[in-house]
Amino acid sequence: EDKDFKKKLAGEKAAEFVKDGMVVGLGSGSTMYWTIKKIGEQVSEGIAIQGIPSSVQTANWAKEFGIPLTDFSKVKQVDLAIDGADEIDQNFDLIKGGGGSLVREKIIDSAAGQLIIAADDSKLVKALGAFPLPVEVVPFGYEIIKEKIARLGSEPVLRSQNGKAFVTDNGNYILDCLFSEITDPKKLHNLLKSMVGVVETGLFINMTDMVIIGKSTGTEILHK
Ligand code: DER
């Protein structure tokens, strides 16, 4: 399907920025599958890198493709992080978290010297918000947060899987909050983070250095 082709193009292109000796933050999602697969090929051709996975799924793919893994108990910095996104606006601010890995992604992405986002062209938007904003919350008392966010005019939905609440790698819940159009992402992020029990939001503000877009005609590299 065309979208998968675009994801593969963008994901593989991003791997070209991985250099020998790097500690690489490995993002999550179906676009990152292609990045991780490509990095695995680079490793088999002899470059020496270490990956820090942002999810169990990503760790499994990295192991499958032979990428040596490390963690923050062994390394104190990440040279380059590569990740996907659900929405990318004109300031390179992102909505992420569609795959439920936003907390570890944001920890890795914010620790990285450089963050590259790889995505198919459907992710580019004028304003963030058509995609429901994932908010990771502590399960205890999440109903109170849900009520508070509803009063902001959103419709928070507890993410579920197989009829039960979806539980993240960190043991938390996710509220998917539709805001439709987020005119001030930073303000909304800060407001949500100030609510007791909110762990993190899927708003990745002022973090992205480069965006690689997969299109039917190839890839396009966007710089801020
Ligand atoms: O959950 C996430 O943040 C993923 O990176 C997501 O935003 C992108 O997923 P996709 O590459 O499968 O579209």
Residues whose N, C-alpha, C, O or C-beta is under 5 A from the ligand:
A	BS01	DER	S28 G29 S30 T31 M32 G84 A85 D86 I95 K96 G97 G98 G99 G100 S101
